[in-house]
């Protein structure tokens, strides 16, 4: 295994909390969008999580992969179902933007708090 996804995901907790506090209206709207998109309708939640996982791979969003892989497991997706979805190419913009915004905020904070002599 190259990445410990449990540790990786746990490491995102603080920067995501900071992001939620910094832009609460945008994050509340994103959460509402996620809930609406994942609600079972013509497609069940498991299928939607598999689609989101495929999009996460296509857009190269490590944090999205972590969250959607965990959600696919919780929704009952099998390994064969995950394997079959990996080739899908479906547009997804908001989720990766949230994850990369959290990373960007963390990077900014680290650089901003580094003494000038160390740069």
N, C-alpha and C positions, 0 to 999 in steps of 0.2 A: 504494500500500500504506500502510495506516495504522499498522501495528505490524510491527516486524521480529521475527518469531516465533523466529528462531534466537537473537537477542540476548535476547529476553524469557525464553526457556527457560534460556539460560546464566545469566541473572541470578537464577534460582531455585536454582541449585546450592548456594550457601553457606547460605541459610536452610533448605533441605531437609536439608543435612548437619547443621546445628545441631539441627533437629527430631529427626532420627534419633538423634543423640547424647543428646538430652534425654529422649526417651521411647522407648528402644530396643525394649522388649517390644511396645509398641503398634505401632511401625513394622514390626517383624519379622512381627507378626500380619497387618498390612495387606498387606505384600508377599506373604505366603503366600496370603492371600485373593485378591489380584490374579492370582497365578500359577494358582491353582485355577480362577478364573473365566475366564481367558483360554485355558486348555488346550482343545485341540480335542476335541470330543465330537460331539454331535448337530449343533452349529454349529461351523464352522471359526473359527480365530483372526481371520481377516480380517473375517468377519461380526460377530464380537464387538467388534472394534475400531471398526467402523462404528456399532454400537449405542452403544458408549461415547462416540464422538464426538457422536452425536445427543444423548445425555444431557448431555454437557458443554455443548452449545449451549443446551439447554432449561433447564439450571440456571445458566447464565451464569457458567461457571467458565473464565476465560481460560487459566489454567495447565493445566487439564484439556484444553481445546481444543488447546493447543500439543502436549502429550505424545501425545494420541490421534490428532491429525492426522498427526504424524510416524510413529506406529506403524501407522496405516492405510496410509500410503505404503509403509512397509517390508513390510507384509503383502500388498502388491500391489493395493490398492484403486484403482479407476479414478475419474476425476473424475465420471463419470456415476453411479457407485455412491455416491460421497459426496453428490452433489446429491440423489439419491433418498432418502437416509437423513435428510436435514435436517428433515423434518416429524415424525419419530418422537418420541413422548413416553413415555419409559419411566423408571420410578423408578430413581434412583441417588443414594445418599447418601454413601458413604464416600470416594470419590475427591475430590469437591469439598471435603469437610471437611478432608482432608489438605492440599490446596493452599491453602485459606484459612487454615488453622492456620499454615502456613509464612509467609504474608504477615502474619498477625497478630503472629507472633513477631518478624519483622523490624521492623514498625511499633513494637512495644513497645520493642525495643532502641534504635531511633532516638529515640523520645520520652524514654526513660529516660536517654539519654546527651546530651540537649540541656540546656545550662545554663539554670537557672531564669529568668534575666534575658531570655533569647531567646524564652521561651514567651509 
